[in-house]
Amino acid sequence: MAWLDSNGRLGGKISVIDLAALGVVLLVVVGIFLVPGGTGSVAQVGPSRAVEIDLIVRGLSIARPEELMRSGDTVSFIVRNQPAGNLTIKNLTFFVPQVEVPQPDGSVKFVADARPQARYQRDMVITLTGTAQVVDGGAVVGNSKIKVGVPVELEGPQYNVRGSVMDVRVGA
């Protein structure tokens, strides 16, 4: 009796292709459940320390900036569309848009933008405080390393503000 018949079946009942597919499935299951992989995440590597993060938000369209958020508010911190926990607003500074006006002597003077739509645009610098894991001298918040230039979002009860990190102070 031959092992393979003319249709490529073992013993006339099991296809060799079906048997190969079953072998691949078994290898995947063994790889997922039995082979140990990297455990934990980046955030579990270092100790927790106090951290201050400065964000800049540019060109925010808002009618009443003083009522949007206040110092002491707790906000959801979102990094790369992934929730990274809650931080507290330590300081909040609003800037009115300004334009450069050349002077006759060649110098430049900055004055408030007089365009009507500029009344509703603000730039903001927000200082956040909280705790973060420390890895290689850098802060890790919610499994994401926080560096200068990282785009982040702050979410509160009435807003979702996007900005970028401009300073990180560990142990501040």
C-alpha positions as CSV (number, residue, x, y, z in Angstrom):
1,M,0.0,0.0,0.0
2,A,1.4,3.4,-1.0
3,W,1.5,6.3,1.4
4,L,0.1,8.8,-1.1
5,D,-2.6,8.1,-3.7
6,S,-3.0,9.8,-7.0
7,N,-5.1,12.7,-5.4
8,G,-2.3,13.5,-2.9
9,R,-4.0,12.0,0.1
10,L,-2.3,10.1,2.9
11,G,-3.9,6.7,3.2
12,G,-6.6,7.8,0.8
13,K,-8.3,10.0,3.5
14,I,-6.2,13.0,4.6
15,S,-5.0,15.6,2.2
16,V,-1.3,16.6,2.5
17,I,-2.3,20.3,2.2
18,D,-4.9,20.0,5.0
19,L,-2.2,18.3,7.2
20,A,0.3,21.2,6.5
21,A,-2.3,23.8,7.4
22,L,-3.1,22.0,10.6
23,G,0.6,22.0,11.4
24,V,0.9,25.7,10.9
25,V,-2.1,26.4,13.2
26,L,-0.6,24.2,15.9
27,L,2.8,26.0,15.6
28,V,1.0,29.4,16.0
29,V,-0.9,28.2,19.1
30,V,2.3,26.9,20.7
31,G,4.1,30.2,19.9
32,I,1.3,32.3,21.5
33,F,0.7,30.3,24.7
34,L,3.9,28.4,25.5
35,V,6.9,30.3,24.3
36,P,7.7,33.1,26.8
37,G,7.9,36.6,25.3
38,G,8.8,40.0,26.6
39,T,6.7,40.7,29.6
40,G,5.7,44.1,30.9
41,S,6.0,47.4,29.2
42,V,8.4,50.3,29.0
43,A,6.6,52.1,31.8
44,Q,7.3,49.4,34.4
45,V,11.0,49.6,34.1
46,G,11.9,52.7,36.2
47,P,10.8,54.3,39.5
48,S,7.9,56.8,39.6
49,R,8.9,60.5,40.1
50,A,7.2,63.9,39.8
51,V,7.2,65.4,36.4
52,E,6.2,68.7,34.8
53,I,5.4,68.9,31.1
54,D,5.0,72.1,29.2
55,L,2.7,72.1,26.1
56,I,2.2,74.7,23.5
57,V,-1.2,75.0,21.8
58,R,-1.2,77.2,18.7
59,G,-4.1,78.9,17.0
60,L,-6.9,77.6,19.3
61,S,-10.2,79.0,18.2
62,I,-12.1,79.9,21.4
63,A,-14.7,82.5,22.4
64,R,-14.0,82.6,26.2
65,P,-10.5,81.3,26.9
66,E,-10.6,82.1,30.6
67,E,-13.5,79.7,31.1
68,L,-12.0,76.8,29.1
69,M,-9.7,75.4,31.7
70,R,-8.1,76.6,35.0
71,S,-5.1,75.9,37.1
72,G,-5.8,72.9,39.4
73,D,-8.1,71.1,36.9
74,T,-7.4,67.4,36.2
75,V,-7.3,66.5,32.5
76,S,-7.0,63.3,30.5
77,F,-3.6,63.1,28.8
78,I,-3.6,61.4,25.4
79,V,-0.4,60.5,23.6
80,R,-0.5,59.3,20.0
81,N,-4.3,58.6,20.3
82,Q,-3.7,56.4,23.4
83,P,-5.0,57.4,26.8
84,A,-2.0,57.9,29.1
85,G,-3.6,58.8,32.4
86,N,-4.6,62.0,34.2
87,L,-2.4,65.0,34.9
88,T,-3.1,68.3,36.7
89,I,-2.9,71.8,35.2
90,K,-0.3,73.7,37.2
91,N,-0.1,76.9,35.1
92,L,-1.9,78.3,32.1
93,T,-0.8,81.2,30.0
94,F,-2.8,82.7,27.0
95,F,-1.2,84.8,24.3
96,V,-3.0,87.1,22.0
97,P,-1.9,86.8,18.3
98,Q,0.5,89.5,17.3
99,V,1.8,90.8,14.0
100,E,5.1,92.3,13.0
101,V,5.0,95.9,11.9
102,P,8.1,97.4,10.3
103,Q,9.1,100.8,11.6
104,P,10.6,103.6,9.5
105,D,14.0,103.1,11.2
106,G,14.2,99.5,10.1
107,S,13.2,97.9,13.4
108,V,10.2,95.7,13.9
109,K,7.4,96.3,16.4
110,F,4.9,93.7,17.5
111,V,1.3,94.8,18.0
112,A,-1.9,93.0,18.6
113,D,-3.5,91.5,15.5
114,A,-6.4,93.8,14.5
115,R,-8.2,91.4,12.2
116,P,-11.7,90.5,13.5
117,Q,-11.1,86.8,13.4
118,A,-8.0,87.2,15.6
119,R,-10.2,88.0,18.6
120,Y,-11.1,84.3,18.8
121,Q,-7.6,82.8,18.3
122,R,-5.3,82.2,21.1
123,D,-1.9,80.5,21.7
124,M,-1.5,78.8,25.0
125,V,1.3,77.4,27.1
126,I,0.1,74.8,29.6
127,T,2.2,73.3,32.4
128,L,1.0,69.9,33.6
129,T,2.1,68.1,36.7
130,G,1.9,64.4,37.7
131,T,3.9,61.3,38.2
132,A,5.8,59.4,35.5
133,Q,8.1,56.4,35.3
134,V,11.7,57.3,34.7
135,V,13.7,55.4,32.0
136,D,17.1,56.5,30.9
137,G,16.5,60.0,32.4
138,G,13.3,60.5,30.4
139,A,9.7,60.5,31.5
140,V,7.3,57.7,30.4
141,V,3.6,58.5,30.9
142,G,1.1,55.7,30.1
143,N,3.6,53.5,28.2
144,S,4.7,56.4,25.9
145,K,8.0,58.2,26.3
146,I,7.4,61.9,26.5
147,K,9.9,64.0,24.5
148,V,10.0,67.5,23.2
149,G,7.9,67.7,20.0
150,V,5.6,64.8,20.8
151,P,2.0,65.6,19.8
152,V,-0.5,65.2,22.7
153,E,-4.1,65.9,23.5
154,L,-5.8,67.2,26.6
155,E,-9.3,66.2,27.1
156,G,-11.7,67.8,29.6
157,P,-15.4,67.9,30.1
158,Q,-15.9,70.6,27.4
159,Y,-12.8,70.5,25.3
160,N,-10.2,68.4,23.4
161,V,-7.1,70.5,22.8
162,R,-4.2,69.4,20.7
163,G,-0.6,70.6,21.2
164,S,3.0,69.5,21.4
165,V,5.4,69.0,24.2
166,M,8.0,71.8,24.5
167,D,9.7,70.9,27.8
168,V,9.8,67.9,30.2
169,R,11.2,68.3,33.7
170,V,11.7,65.1,35.7
171,G,11.8,65.5,39.5
172,A,10.4,69.1,39.4
